[in-house]
Amino acid sequence: MTDRRIARVVALLEEQWRTPLRLNDLARQVGLGVSRLEHLFRLHARISIRQFIQEQRLREAARLLAATDERVSVICFEVGYQDVANFNHAFKKAFGVSPSEYRRRVTPVTQ
């Protein structure tokens, strides 16, 4: 990633992906307009800002599913989703299985 403004946005998104982020605020922090920010981000990152945030949330959800016994609904809200059905759909689209099935596959069975 060569554009320092986009590198800064990526750093901000990696730090703050759990909180609701407004494109206006991000654009202002790096001295760009919203449409220019979106264009440059897609050009350099090869995905949209929204997709980037969703990937961050889903990676963290997968980590939590594998590392904790927390309920799926709790993890859903913890990673920033507002709706469990939407979370389940996005997770299955990204990983090919539901969050519960993902947990079953990655968590060793203890006896």
C-alpha positions as CSV (number, residue, x, y, z in Angstrom):
1,M,0.0,0.0,0.0
2,T,1.7,3.1,-1.2
3,D,-0.7,6.0,-0.3
4,R,0.1,7.2,3.2
5,R,-3.5,8.4,3.6
6,I,-4.9,5.0,2.9
7,A,-2.3,3.3,5.1
8,R,-3.5,5.7,7.9
9,V,-7.1,4.7,7.3
10,V,-6.2,1.0,7.4
11,A,-4.4,1.6,10.7
12,L,-7.5,3.4,12.1
13,L,-9.8,0.7,10.9
14,E,-7.6,-2.0,12.4
15,E,-7.6,-0.2,15.8
16,Q,-11.3,0.9,15.8
17,W,-13.2,-1.7,13.7
18,R,-15.5,-2.5,16.7
19,T,-16.8,1.0,17.0
20,P,-19.2,2.5,14.5
21,L,-17.1,4.4,12.0
22,R,-18.4,7.2,9.8
23,L,-16.8,7.7,6.4
24,N,-17.0,11.5,6.9
25,D,-14.8,11.2,10.0
26,L,-12.3,8.9,8.3
27,A,-12.1,11.1,5.3
28,R,-11.6,14.2,7.4
29,Q,-8.8,12.6,9.4
30,V,-6.8,12.0,6.2
31,G,-7.8,15.1,4.4
32,L,-9.9,13.6,1.7
33,G,-13.5,13.7,0.5
34,V,-15.6,10.7,1.2
35,S,-15.9,9.6,-2.5
36,R,-12.1,10.1,-3.0
37,L,-11.4,8.1,0.1
38,E,-13.6,5.3,-1.1
39,H,-12.0,5.3,-4.5
40,L,-8.4,5.3,-3.2
41,F,-9.2,2.7,-0.6
42,R,-10.6,0.3,-3.2
43,L,-7.7,1.0,-5.5
44,H,-5.1,0.3,-2.9
45,A,-6.8,-2.3,-0.7
46,R,-8.7,-4.1,-3.5
47,I,-11.8,-4.1,-1.4
48,S,-14.3,-1.5,-0.1
49,I,-14.0,0.0,3.4
50,R,-17.2,-1.8,4.4
51,Q,-15.8,-5.1,3.2
52,F,-12.6,-4.5,5.1
53,I,-14.5,-3.8,8.4
54,Q,-16.7,-6.9,7.8
55,E,-13.6,-9.1,7.3
56,Q,-12.0,-7.7,10.5
57,R,-15.2,-8.5,12.4
58,L,-15.6,-12.0,11.0
59,R,-11.9,-12.9,11.6
60,E,-12.3,-11.8,15.3
61,A,-15.6,-13.8,15.5
62,A,-13.8,-16.9,14.2
63,R,-11.1,-16.4,16.7
64,L,-13.6,-16.0,19.6
65,L,-15.6,-19.0,18.4
66,A,-12.4,-21.2,18.5
67,A,-11.0,-19.7,21.7
68,T,-14.0,-19.3,24.0
69,D,-17.3,-20.9,25.0
70,E,-19.2,-17.6,24.6
71,R,-22.6,-17.9,23.0
72,V,-22.8,-17.1,19.3
73,S,-25.2,-14.2,19.9
74,V,-22.8,-12.7,22.4
75,I,-19.9,-12.9,20.0
76,C,-22.1,-11.4,17.3
77,F,-22.7,-8.3,19.3
78,E,-19.1,-8.2,20.6
79,V,-17.7,-8.0,17.1
80,G,-20.1,-5.2,16.1
81,Y,-23.0,-6.9,14.4
82,Q,-26.5,-5.6,15.4
83,D,-28.4,-8.7,14.3
84,V,-27.7,-12.4,14.8
85,A,-29.3,-13.5,11.6
86,N,-27.2,-11.0,9.6
87,F,-24.1,-12.2,11.4
88,N,-24.9,-15.8,10.8
89,H,-25.5,-15.2,7.1
90,A,-22.2,-13.1,6.7
91,F,-20.2,-15.7,8.7
92,K,-21.5,-18.6,6.6
93,K,-20.8,-16.7,3.4
94,A,-17.2,-16.0,4.5
95,F,-16.4,-19.4,6.0
96,G,-18.8,-21.8,4.3
97,V,-20.3,-23.0,7.5
98,S,-22.5,-21.5,10.3
99,P,-20.7,-20.1,13.4
100,S,-21.9,-23.1,15.5
101,E,-20.6,-25.6,12.9
102,Y,-17.3,-23.6,12.6
103,R,-16.9,-23.9,16.4
104,R,-17.6,-27.7,16.3
105,R,-15.0,-28.1,13.6
106,V,-12.2,-26.1,15.2
107,T,-12.7,-27.0,18.8
108,P,-11.2,-30.3,19.9
109,V,-13.5,-32.6,21.7
110,T,-12.5,-33.2,25.3
111,Q,-13.5,-36.3,27.2
